[in-house]
Amino acid sequence: MKVVVAGSRGAIGKMLVNKLIQSGYDVTAIVRKKEQLEDLKNENIHGILADVSDLNSLLNATKNADIVYFTAGSKGKNLIGVDQNGAINLAKAAIENKVQRFVLLSSIYAGRPDEGPDELRDYFHAKNIADRFVESSELNYTIVRPGFLYNENAKNKIKTGEAFSGKESKITREDVATILLNVIKHENTIRKTFEVIEGKQPIKETLSEL
């Protein structure tokens, strides 16, 4: 199956691309810069130039794709252009190209942005708008809203729900990449939105029970 990943050079995006390739998928990684395209070539990964702010480039990048992922983020530098409208543009491209599955990496509190930490509320609101656009579309979407991210070895055990809060609501980036890989293997995750944090149940088992 042909898979296209936007945000392929971010921490989670890189891990996801590698996991998809190792699982036998035909992966195309979207990048914005020519030097990033060269980096991908050196890693034996197929890349394509596109920008989440440019719908036409996304229409070209997602042509003939079976599955499309949005894992891009602006790290607070362009919340409206990337985190909000970038996700919406990619969803529009997926709709136009009749993509079978669309997976959106969102965030904890995206469904209730005013309940999150004050300093991140603009981010949560941007994510909320993107999520609502996808949820109102005809896409076979899965929206994954991970807790606060950190870098450690994968725990491989998670907990899902509609709303988590508090400092314990965290998850490793590698676990998130593994979740993103596995949601496309579970049809019960189609048209589902869920928050996910570290827990006590294996990832595949948890996803199968959504």
KEZA-500663 format. One line per field, with one value per residue: residue number from 1; residue in three letters; x, y, z of N, C-alpha, C in turn. Coordinates in nm, 2 decimals. Example, Ala and Ser with C-alpha at 12.3 -4.5 7.8 and 13.67 -1.06 7.14 Angstrom:
2
i	[1, 2]
aa	[ALA, SER]
n.east	[1.32, 1.28]
n.north	[-0.57, -0.22]
n.up	[0.78, 0.71]
ca.east	[1.23, 1.37]
ca.north	[-0.45, -0.11]
ca.up	[0.78, 0.71]
c.east	[1.32, 1.29]
c.north	[-0.33, 0.00]
c.up	[0.78, 0.79]
This chain:
210
i	[1, 2, 3, 4, 5, 6, 7, 8, 9, 10, 11, 12, 13, 14, 15, 16, 17, 18, 19, 20, 21, 22, 23, 24, 25, 26, 27, 28, 29, 30, 31, 32, 33, 34, 35, 36, 37, 38, 39, 40, 41, 42, 43, 44, 45, 46, 47, 48, 49, 50, 51, 52, 53, 54, 55, 56, 57, 58, 59, 60, 61, 62, 63, 64, 65, 66, 67, 68, 69, 70, 71, 72, 73, 74, 75, 76, 77, 78, 79, 80, 81, 82, 83, 84, 85, 86, 87, 88, 89, 90, 91, 92, 93, 94, 95, 96, 97, 98, 99, 100, 101, 102, 103, 104, 105, 106, 107, 108, 109, 110, 111, 112, 113, 114, 115, 116, 117, 118, 119, 120, 121, 122, 123, 124, 125, 126, 127, 128, 129, 130, 131, 132, 133, 134, 135, 136, 137, 138, 139, 140, 141, 142, 143, 144, 145, 146, 147, 148, 149, 150, 151, 152, 153, 154, 155, 156, 157, 158, 159, 160, 161, 162, 163, 164, 165, 166, 167, 168, 169, 170, 171, 172, 173, 174, 175, 176, 177, 178, 179, 180, 181, 182, 183, 184, 185, 186, 187, 188, 189, 190, 191, 192, 193, 194, 195, 196, 197, 198, 199, 200, 201, 202, 203, 204, 205, 206, 207, 208, 209, 210]
aa	[MET, LYS, VAL, VAL, VAL, ALA, GLY, SER, ARG, GLY, ALA, ILE, GLY, LYS, MET, LEU, VAL, ASN, LYS, LEU, ILE, GLN, SER, GLY, TYR, ASP, VAL, THR, ALA, ILE, VAL, ARG, LYS, LYS, GLU, GLN, LEU, GLU, ASP, LEU, LYS, ASN, GLU, ASN, ILE, HIS, GLY, ILE, LEU, ALA, ASP, VAL, SER, ASP, LEU, ASN, SER, LEU, LEU, ASN, ALA, THR, LYS, ASN, ALA, ASP, ILE, VAL, TYR, PHE, THR, ALA, GLY, SER, LYS, GLY, LYS, ASN, LEU, ILE, GLY, VAL, ASP, GLN, ASN, GLY, ALA, ILE, ASN, LEU, ALA, LYS, ALA, ALA, ILE, GLU, ASN, LYS, VAL, GLN, ARG, PHE, VAL, LEU, LEU, SER, SER, ILE, TYR, ALA, GLY, ARG, PRO, ASP, GLU, GLY, PRO, ASP, GLU, LEU, ARG, ASP, TYR, PHE, HIS, ALA, LYS, ASN, ILE, ALA, ASP, ARG, PHE, VAL, GLU, SER, SER, GLU, LEU, ASN, TYR, THR, ILE, VAL, ARG, PRO, GLY, PHE, LEU, TYR, ASN, GLU, ASN, ALA, LYS, ASN, LYS, ILE, LYS, THR, GLY, GLU, ALA, PHE, SER, GLY, LYS, GLU, SER, LYS, ILE, THR, ARG, GLU, ASP, VAL, ALA, THR, ILE, LEU, LEU, ASN, VAL, ILE, LYS, HIS, GLU, ASN, THR, ILE, ARG, LYS, THR, PHE, GLU, VAL, ILE, GLU, GLY, LYS, GLN, PRO, ILE, LYS, GLU, THR, LEU, SER, GLU, LEU]
n.east	[0.08, 0.04, 0.18, 0.18, 0.36, 0.33, 0.53, 0.76, 1.02, 1.02, 1.05, 0.87, 0.76, 0.99, 1.05, 0.81, 0.81, 1.03, 0.93, 0.71, 0.83, 0.98, 0.77, 0.69, 0.55, 0.49, 0.65, 0.62, 0.79, 0.70, 0.87, 1.00, 1.22, 1.49, 1.74, 1.66, 1.54, 1.76, 1.88, 1.69, 1.72, 1.98, 1.92, 1.79, 1.51, 1.21, 1.13, 0.93, 0.88, 0.69, 0.45, 0.28, 0.13, 0.06, -0.18, -0.20, 0.05, 0.03, -0.18, -0.06, 0.14, 0.00, -0.13, -0.26, -0.21, -0.28, -0.29, -0.27, -0.07, -0.07, 0.18, 0.30, 0.44, 0.47, 0.62, 0.53, 0.58, 0.43, 0.14, -0.12, -0.07, 0.06, 0.00, -0.27, -0.40, -0.24, -0.28, -0.55, -0.53, -0.40, -0.58, -0.79, -0.66, -0.64, -0.91, -0.98, -0.83, -0.93, -0.84, -0.78, -0.74, -0.69, -0.47, -0.44, -0.21, -0.27, -0.33, -0.33, -0.59, -0.69, -0.95, -1.07, -0.98, -0.96, -0.92, -0.66, -0.31, -0.23, -0.03, -0.02, -0.26, -0.32, -0.21, -0.36, -0.61, -0.57, -0.52, -0.77, -0.94, -0.84, -0.89, -1.17, -1.24, -1.15, -1.30, -1.56, -1.55, -1.58, -1.38, -1.21, -1.10, -0.85, -0.79, -0.53, -0.46, -0.21, -0.07, 0.15, 0.46, 0.77, 1.12, 1.23, 1.31, 1.07, 0.77, 0.58, 0.33, 0.00, -0.27, -0.60, -0.85, -1.12, -1.05, -0.77, -0.57, -0.33, 0.01, 0.09, 0.00, 0.14, 0.36, 0.59, 0.77, 0.84, 0.65, 0.42, 0.47, 0.46, 0.20, 0.07, 0.16, 0.02, -0.26, -0.36, -0.38, -0.60, -0.92, -1.13, -1.05, -1.12, -1.27, -1.25, -1.16, -0.92, -0.76, -0.44, -0.22, 0.06, 0.03, -0.09, -0.15, -0.07, 0.01, -0.11, -0.32, -0.47, -0.55, -0.71, -0.94, -1.07]
n.north	[-0.12, 0.23, 0.49, 0.82, 1.06, 1.35, 1.59, 1.45, 1.48, 1.55, 1.46, 1.25, 1.19, 1.10, 0.86, 0.72, 0.70, 0.52, 0.30, 0.23, 0.16, -0.06, -0.22, -0.29, -0.12, 0.10, 0.39, 0.74, 1.03, 1.35, 1.66, 1.99, 2.12, 2.12, 2.02, 1.85, 1.65, 1.54, 1.43, 1.23, 1.07, 0.98, 0.81, 0.62, 0.65, 0.73, 1.05, 1.36, 1.69, 1.92, 2.14, 2.21, 2.44, 2.48, 2.39, 2.28, 2.16, 1.96, 1.81, 1.70, 1.55, 1.36, 1.21, 0.91, 0.79, 0.55, 0.57, 0.85, 1.05, 1.30, 1.45, 1.68, 1.98, 2.31, 2.39, 2.60, 2.82, 2.88, 2.84, 2.87, 2.85, 2.61, 2.40, 2.42, 2.51, 2.37, 2.10, 2.09, 2.15, 1.93, 1.73, 1.81, 1.76, 1.49, 1.42, 1.50, 1.34, 1.10, 0.93, 0.63, 0.60, 0.84, 0.97, 1.17, 1.34, 1.47, 1.64, 1.60, 1.77, 1.89, 1.86, 2.01, 2.28, 2.50, 2.40, 2.32, 2.39, 2.73, 2.85, 2.70, 2.72, 2.85, 2.68, 2.44, 2.53, 2.57, 2.31, 2.20, 2.32, 2.21, 1.94, 1.93, 2.00, 1.77, 1.57, 1.64, 1.57, 1.34, 1.16, 0.85, 0.87, 0.87, 1.02, 1.09, 1.18, 1.24, 1.24, 1.47, 1.50, 1.31, 1.22, 0.91, 0.56, 0.35, 0.26, 0.09, 0.03, 0.14, 0.38, 0.46, 0.72, 0.96, 1.20, 1.32, 1.44, 1.64, 1.60, 1.34, 1.26, 1.17, 1.06, 0.86, 0.97, 0.77, 0.57, 0.69, 0.70, 0.43, 0.38, 0.53, 0.39, 0.15, 0.20, 0.20, -0.06, -0.15, -0.17, -0.09, 0.16, 0.35, 0.66, 0.75, 0.93, 0.99, 1.03, 0.95, 0.81, 0.70, 0.37, 0.05, -0.15, -0.34, -0.19, -0.28, -0.44, -0.26, -0.08, -0.25, -0.27, -0.03]
n.up	[0.00, -0.07, 0.10, 0.23, 0.40, 0.58, 0.75, 0.78, 0.86, 1.12, 1.47, 1.55, 1.30, 1.15, 1.29, 1.24, 0.96, 0.92, 1.06, 0.91, 0.66, 0.74, 0.80, 0.55, 0.38, 0.10, 0.10, 0.08, 0.16, 0.26, 0.21, 0.26, 0.16, -0.07, 0.01, 0.21, 0.07, -0.05, 0.18, 0.24, 0.01, 0.06, 0.27, 0.15, 0.12, -0.03, -0.14, -0.17, -0.29, -0.12, 0.03, 0.33, 0.33, 0.08, -0.12, -0.38, -0.42, -0.24, -0.34, -0.56, -0.43, -0.29, -0.47, -0.59, -0.35, -0.08, 0.19, 0.41, 0.62, 0.87, 1.04, 1.09, 1.25, 1.38, 1.60, 1.75, 1.60, 1.38, 1.41, 1.30, 1.02, 0.98, 1.19, 1.21, 0.95, 0.77, 0.83, 0.76, 0.48, 0.39, 0.45, 0.27, 0.03, 0.05, 0.05, -0.21, -0.37, -0.30, -0.09, 0.10, 0.38, 0.64, 0.87, 1.15, 1.35, 1.65, 1.95, 2.31, 2.49, 2.26, 2.20, 2.39, 2.43, 2.61, 2.85, 2.88, 2.97, 3.01, 2.86, 2.63, 2.50, 2.25, 2.07, 2.12, 2.04, 1.77, 1.69, 1.76, 1.57, 1.33, 1.38, 1.40, 1.14, 1.00, 1.13, 1.04, 0.78, 0.50, 0.52, 0.59, 0.87, 1.14, 1.44, 1.65, 1.97, 2.15, 2.49, 2.68, 2.53, 2.54, 2.53, 2.55, 2.59, 2.43, 2.60, 2.53, 2.63, 2.68, 2.75, 2.66, 2.60, 2.64, 2.76, 2.93, 3.21, 3.39, 3.52, 3.49, 3.24, 3.00, 2.73, 2.54, 2.25, 2.07, 2.13, 2.04, 1.76, 1.71, 1.77, 1.57, 1.34, 1.39, 1.40, 1.14, 1.09, 1.22, 1.17, 1.33, 1.43, 1.25, 1.17, 1.43, 1.73, 1.97, 2.29, 2.42, 2.65, 2.85, 2.98, 3.10, 2.93, 2.64, 2.32, 2.07, 2.17, 2.31, 2.11, 1.96, 2.11, 2.10]
ca.east	[0.00, 0.12, 0.16, 0.24, 0.37, 0.37, 0.60, 0.84, 1.15, 1.01, 1.09, 0.78, 0.75, 1.10, 1.03, 0.70, 0.85, 1.11, 0.85, 0.63, 0.91, 1.01, 0.65, 0.66, 0.47, 0.55, 0.64, 0.67, 0.80, 0.69, 0.96, 0.98, 1.35, 1.57, 1.84, 1.59, 1.52, 1.89, 1.89, 1.61, 1.78, 2.09, 1.87, 1.71, 1.37, 1.15, 1.07, 0.87, 0.88, 0.56, 0.44, 0.14, 0.06, 0.03, -0.27, -0.17, 0.16, -0.02, -0.26, 0.04, 0.21, -0.09, -0.19, -0.25, -0.19, -0.38, -0.30, -0.19, -0.05, -0.02, 0.25, 0.38, 0.42, 0.56, 0.69, 0.48, 0.62, 0.33, 0.03, -0.23, -0.03, 0.10, -0.07, -0.42, -0.44, -0.16, -0.36, -0.67, -0.50, -0.36, -0.71, -0.85, -0.59, -0.68, -1.05, -0.98, -0.76, -1.00, -0.74, -0.86, -0.72, -0.62, -0.43, -0.40, -0.15, -0.32, -0.27, -0.42, -0.66, -0.74, -1.10, -1.12, -0.86, -0.96, -0.89, -0.52, -0.22, -0.25, 0.08, -0.04, -0.40, -0.33, -0.18, -0.47, -0.72, -0.53, -0.54, -0.91, -1.00, -0.81, -0.96, -1.31, -1.26, -1.14, -1.42, -1.68, -1.53, -1.61, -1.26, -1.19, -0.99, -0.82, -0.72, -0.46, -0.43, -0.12, -0.04, 0.27, 0.56, 0.90, 1.21, 1.28, 1.28, 0.93, 0.72, 0.50, 0.20, -0.07, -0.41, -0.67, -0.97, -1.16, -0.99, -0.68, -0.52, -0.23, 0.14, 0.11, -0.06, 0.26, 0.39, 0.71, 0.75, 0.84, 0.52, 0.33, 0.50, 0.41, 0.05, 0.04, 0.17, -0.08, -0.40, -0.40, -0.40, -0.72, -1.04, -1.21, -1.01, -1.17, -1.36, -1.23, -1.07, -0.89, -0.64, -0.36, -0.10, 0.12, -0.06, -0.05, -0.19, 0.01, -0.05, -0.20, -0.44, -0.55, -0.62, -0.81, -1.05, -1.12]
ca.north	[0.00, 0.35, 0.58, 0.95, 1.12, 1.49, 1.60, 1.33, 1.51, 1.57, 1.34, 1.14, 1.16, 1.02, 0.72, 0.66, 0.66, 0.40, 0.18, 0.19, 0.10, -0.19, -0.31, -0.33, -0.02, 0.19, 0.52, 0.87, 1.13, 1.49, 1.75, 2.13, 2.17, 2.03, 1.95, 1.74, 1.55, 1.47, 1.35, 1.11, 0.99, 0.91, 0.71, 0.52, 0.68, 0.81, 1.18, 1.45, 1.83, 1.98, 2.23, 2.20, 2.57, 2.49, 2.28, 2.22, 2.07, 1.84, 1.73, 1.62, 1.46, 1.25, 1.14, 0.76, 0.73, 0.48, 0.62, 0.98, 1.09, 1.44, 1.46, 1.81, 2.08, 2.43, 2.42, 2.72, 2.93, 2.91, 2.76, 2.88, 2.81, 2.47, 2.31, 2.43, 2.51, 2.27, 1.98, 2.10, 2.14, 1.79, 1.66, 1.85, 1.69, 1.35, 1.40, 1.52, 1.22, 0.98, 0.85, 0.54, 0.63, 0.96, 0.97, 1.30, 1.35, 1.59, 1.66, 1.61, 1.90, 1.95, 1.86, 2.10, 2.37, 2.60, 2.33, 2.30, 2.49, 2.86, 2.89, 2.62, 2.73, 2.88, 2.55, 2.35, 2.58, 2.54, 2.17, 2.18, 2.36, 2.11, 1.81, 1.94, 1.99, 1.63, 1.49, 1.67, 1.53, 1.20, 1.08, 0.75, 0.93, 0.84, 1.13, 1.05, 1.29, 1.20, 1.33, 1.54, 1.41, 1.32, 1.13, 0.80, 0.44, 0.31, 0.18, -0.02, 0.01, 0.27, 0.39, 0.55, 0.77, 1.08, 1.32, 1.30, 1.57, 1.62, 1.58, 1.20, 1.25, 1.18, 0.94, 0.88, 0.99, 0.64, 0.50, 0.76, 0.66, 0.29, 0.39, 0.58, 0.27, 0.04, 0.24, 0.16, -0.21, -0.18, -0.10, -0.03, 0.29, 0.44, 0.76, 0.76, 1.03, 0.94, 1.07, 0.84, 0.83, 0.58, 0.29, -0.08, -0.25, -0.33, -0.10, -0.35, -0.49, -0.14, -0.03, -0.35, -0.25, 0.11]
ca.up	[0.00, -0.08, 0.22, 0.22, 0.54, 0.60, 0.88, 0.78, 0.92, 1.27, 1.56, 1.54, 1.16, 1.12, 1.34, 1.17, 0.82, 0.93, 1.10, 0.79, 0.57, 0.80, 0.79, 0.41, 0.31, 0.00, 0.17, 0.03, 0.27, 0.21, 0.26, 0.20, 0.11, -0.16, 0.09, 0.29, -0.03, -0.06, 0.30, 0.22, -0.09, 0.12, 0.36, 0.07, 0.14, -0.14, -0.10, -0.27, -0.24, -0.11, 0.15, 0.38, 0.30, -0.07, -0.15, -0.51, -0.40, -0.16, -0.43, -0.64, -0.34, -0.23, -0.58, -0.59, -0.21, -0.01, 0.33, 0.43, 0.76, 0.90, 1.17, 1.09, 1.35, 1.37, 1.73, 1.80, 1.51, 1.27, 1.45, 1.20, 0.89, 0.98, 1.28, 1.18, 0.81, 0.71, 0.85, 0.68, 0.34, 0.36, 0.45, 0.15, -0.08, 0.07, 0.00, -0.36, -0.43, -0.26, -0.01, 0.18, 0.52, 0.68, 1.01, 1.19, 1.48, 1.71, 2.08, 2.43, 2.51, 2.13, 2.21, 2.50, 2.43, 2.72, 2.98, 2.89, 3.02, 2.95, 2.76, 2.51, 2.45, 2.11, 2.00, 2.14, 1.96, 1.63, 1.67, 1.76, 1.44, 1.23, 1.41, 1.37, 1.00, 0.96, 1.18, 0.97, 0.64, 0.46, 0.52, 0.69, 0.95, 1.28, 1.50, 1.77, 2.06, 2.26, 2.60, 2.67, 2.47, 2.59, 2.47, 2.63, 2.52, 2.42, 2.71, 2.46, 2.70, 2.68, 2.79, 2.57, 2.66, 2.58, 2.83, 3.04, 3.25, 3.50, 3.48, 3.45, 3.11, 2.91, 2.65, 2.46, 2.10, 2.00, 2.14, 1.95, 1.63, 1.70, 1.76, 1.43, 1.25, 1.41, 1.38, 1.01, 1.08, 1.29, 1.10, 1.43, 1.46, 1.15, 1.22, 1.58, 1.78, 2.11, 2.36, 2.46, 2.74, 2.90, 3.06, 3.14, 2.83, 2.52, 2.22, 1.98, 2.24, 2.34, 1.99, 1.91, 2.19, 2.09]
c.east	[0.09, 0.08, 0.24, 0.24, 0.42, 0.42, 0.71, 0.98, 1.14, 1.04, 1.00, 0.77, 0.87, 1.09, 0.92, 0.74, 0.93, 1.03, 0.76, 0.71, 0.95, 0.89, 0.61, 0.58, 0.55, 0.54, 0.69, 0.67, 0.79, 0.80, 0.95, 1.10, 1.42, 1.68, 1.78, 1.57, 1.65, 1.91, 1.82, 1.67, 1.90, 2.05, 1.79, 1.56, 1.32, 1.09, 1.01, 0.86, 0.73, 0.56, 0.30, 0.07, 0.02, -0.05, -0.24, -0.05, 0.12, -0.11, -0.17, 0.10, 0.13, -0.16, -0.16, -0.21, -0.31, -0.40, -0.21, -0.19, -0.01, 0.05, 0.33, 0.35, 0.51, 0.64, 0.65, 0.51, 0.52, 0.21, -0.09, -0.19, 0.00, 0.01, -0.22, -0.44, -0.36, -0.23, -0.49, -0.64, -0.47, -0.49, -0.79, -0.79, -0.63, -0.82, -1.05, -0.93, -0.82, -0.91, -0.83, -0.85, -0.65, -0.60, -0.38, -0.34, -0.19, -0.25, -0.38, -0.47, -0.71, -0.89, -1.16, -1.01, -0.85, -0.93, -0.74, -0.44, -0.23, -0.15, 0.07, -0.18, -0.41, -0.30, -0.30, -0.59, -0.69, -0.56, -0.69, -0.98, -0.97, -0.88, -1.10, -1.34, -1.25, -1.26, -1.54, -1.67, -1.58, -1.49, -1.27, -1.07, -0.97, -0.74, -0.66, -0.41, -0.34, -0.10, 0.09, 0.38, 0.69, 0.99, 1.27, 1.25, 1.13, 0.89, 0.63, 0.36, 0.13, -0.21, -0.48, -0.80, -1.01, -1.09, -0.90, -0.63, -0.41, -0.10, 0.17, 0.06, 0.05, 0.27, 0.51, 0.68, 0.75, 0.71, 0.42, 0.35, 0.45, 0.26, 0.00, 0.05, 0.06, -0.22, -0.45, -0.42, -0.53, -0.83, -1.13, -1.17, -1.05, -1.28, -1.36, -1.13, -1.04, -0.76, -0.57, -0.24, -0.04, 0.02, 0.00, -0.08, -0.11, -0.07, -0.15, -0.33, -0.53, -0.62, -0.73, -0.94, -1.12, -1.27]
c.north	[0.13, 0.45, 0.70, 1.01, 1.26, 1.51, 1.50, 1.35, 1.55, 1.45, 1.22, 1.09, 1.07, 0.87, 0.65, 0.61, 0.53, 0.28, 0.14, 0.12, -0.04, -0.28, -0.34, -0.23, 0.06, 0.33, 0.63, 0.97, 1.27, 1.58, 1.89, 2.18, 2.07, 1.95, 1.83, 1.62, 1.47, 1.38, 1.22, 1.02, 0.91, 0.80, 0.61, 0.53, 0.77, 0.94, 1.26, 1.59, 1.87, 2.06, 2.23, 2.33, 2.58, 2.37, 2.21, 2.12, 1.94, 1.75, 1.64, 1.51, 1.34, 1.18, 0.99, 0.70, 0.66, 0.53, 0.75, 1.01, 1.24, 1.43, 1.59, 1.90, 2.19, 2.47, 2.56, 2.84, 2.97, 2.82, 2.76, 2.82, 2.66, 2.38, 2.31, 2.41, 2.40, 2.13, 1.98, 2.09, 2.00, 1.70, 1.69, 1.77, 1.54, 1.32, 1.41, 1.40, 1.09, 0.87, 0.76, 0.56, 0.76, 0.96, 1.10, 1.29, 1.48, 1.60, 1.65, 1.75, 1.96, 1.95, 1.95, 2.20, 2.46, 2.53, 2.30, 2.41, 2.62, 2.89, 2.81, 2.63, 2.76, 2.76, 2.46, 2.40, 2.56, 2.40, 2.13, 2.21, 2.26, 1.98, 1.82, 1.94, 1.84, 1.55, 1.52, 1.63, 1.39, 1.11, 0.96, 0.78, 0.85, 0.96, 1.08, 1.17, 1.25, 1.30, 1.40, 1.45, 1.42, 1.21, 1.03, 0.68, 0.41, 0.23, 0.06, -0.05, 0.14, 0.26, 0.49, 0.60, 0.90, 1.21, 1.28, 1.43, 1.54, 1.59, 1.43, 1.17, 1.26, 1.05, 0.97, 0.90, 0.86, 0.56, 0.56, 0.71, 0.51, 0.29, 0.43, 0.47, 0.17, 0.07, 0.20, 0.01, -0.25, -0.10, -0.04, 0.11, 0.39, 0.53, 0.76, 0.86, 0.99, 1.01, 0.94, 0.88, 0.69, 0.50, 0.15, -0.19, -0.23, -0.25, -0.17, -0.39, -0.37, -0.09, -0.12, -0.33, -0.11, 0.10]
c.up	[0.00, 0.03, 0.20, 0.36, 0.53, 0.74, 0.89, 0.84, 1.07, 1.34, 1.54, 1.39, 1.11, 1.16, 1.27, 1.03, 0.83, 0.97, 0.99, 0.69, 0.62, 0.80, 0.65, 0.33, 0.21, 0.04, 0.09, 0.14, 0.21, 0.28, 0.19, 0.13, 0.03, -0.08, 0.17, 0.19, -0.05, 0.06, 0.29, 0.12, -0.03, 0.22, 0.28, 0.09, 0.02, -0.09, -0.21, -0.21, -0.24, 0.02, 0.20, 0.36, 0.16, -0.11, -0.28, -0.50, -0.33, -0.25, -0.52, -0.55, -0.30, -0.35, -0.58, -0.45, -0.16, 0.13, 0.34, 0.58, 0.77, 1.04, 1.18, 1.21, 1.34, 1.49, 1.78, 1.71, 1.41, 1.30, 1.35, 1.07, 0.88, 1.06, 1.25, 1.03, 0.73, 0.71, 0.76, 0.53, 0.31, 0.36, 0.32, 0.03, -0.07, 0.02, -0.15, -0.43, -0.38, -0.19, 0.08, 0.33, 0.54, 0.83, 1.05, 1.33, 1.54, 1.85, 2.19, 2.44, 2.37, 2.13, 2.31, 2.53, 2.55, 2.85, 2.99, 2.95, 2.94, 2.84, 2.63, 2.45, 2.30, 2.03, 2.01, 2.05, 1.81, 1.60, 1.67, 1.63, 1.33, 1.25, 1.37, 1.22, 0.95, 1.00, 1.10, 0.82, 0.62, 0.47, 0.62, 0.78, 1.08, 1.33, 1.64, 1.85, 2.17, 2.37, 2.58, 2.63, 2.54, 2.52, 2.56, 2.54, 2.53, 2.54, 2.65, 2.53, 2.71, 2.74, 2.71, 2.65, 2.59, 2.64, 2.94, 3.08, 3.36, 3.44, 3.44, 3.31, 3.01, 2.83, 2.57, 2.31, 2.03, 2.01, 2.05, 1.81, 1.61, 1.69, 1.62, 1.33, 1.27, 1.39, 1.24, 0.99, 1.16, 1.23, 1.21, 1.47, 1.35, 1.20, 1.38, 1.61, 1.93, 2.16, 2.41, 2.54, 2.78, 2.99, 3.09, 3.04, 2.70, 2.41, 2.13, 2.04, 2.27, 2.22, 1.94, 1.99, 2.19, 2.04]
